[in-house]
Amino acid sequence: MATIYQVSELAGVSVATVSRVLNNNAKVSDRTREKVEKAMQELGYRPNSIAQSLASNRTNSVGVLVAEIHGPFFGAMMSGIESEFRALGKHVIFTTGHSNEQREKEGIDFLISRNCDALIVHSEALSDAYLRKLSKGNTPIFLISRHISELADRCISLDNEHGGYIATKALIDQGHRDIAYISGPLFKSDANQRLEGHKRALAEYNIAFDQDLVYYGDFQETGGADGLKYFIDSKQHFTALACGNDEMASGAMKLAREHGFSLPDDLSIIGFDNVFFTSYLYPRLSTINNPVDDMGHMVARMVLKDVYQCKTKSIQRLFTPSYVPRDSLAPYATSSSARKASS
């Protein structure tokens, strides 16, 4: 079995330089790195990860807590994070918290016990106070899809309030004034902020906010179906529907067709997140782009820069959502829209 000394001899560099290459140290030139990597390949050298960890006090692993591992939103997030680390020889350990405070705490304790070099946390149940306290520990903590002012230099977040605003504005721009809203659960900050954006758009156009036209869902397809059924059963008058995410929008679209709605002529619907399936729905779902994949890449780069001292591109901490127009919105028409949506 080849040794690090043989690698250094064949590459014509010091053992220390080989070690820096193995640890992805930014101080090594590209030419030197190529020589060392070529020597390792020729000799079939495989570094001992345990020995590396003891020598560098690094495990080259990053722990990631997410709310769930199913669904397109979290899949995109995790893919962005993992690909960025894998490109630089780091590995990721994922665990889930299921939006439950105790489970999220257990997940974080597990990741810390694995001696991860840093933690990336997507938390929906933990308080700001708990996360601030956690950040004072020995393991660096980085937040994604969450902003805490005291930890701002380690947060990657989306302007959810603006996203909720432009979603409802898109409906208003089509002439709609009676707009129902299916929100995510309000203990989740992003759901709360999106609802606030919805309210701001209504207020800007002098449209009264009607609590009877709000349903609090679960960010899942069933929540969208349940929300639309609630509005129909309670005989609310509405011609358009804004949903707090795309999964709820897809559930609402399915139930609308089952109730004889012609979309978008009888009911305009807009979602939020722009997950991959939105362009395959019928009609194709208009939505708000949430660049969660880019945010995953960005939080990983932040860890690489702050923890591993790697050269990275500039860090963007706040992302701005954008409107993605497709086919599920139509101009308000007093005939079929008002009749069908309230019947």
Disulfide bonds with the S-S distance in Angstrom:
none
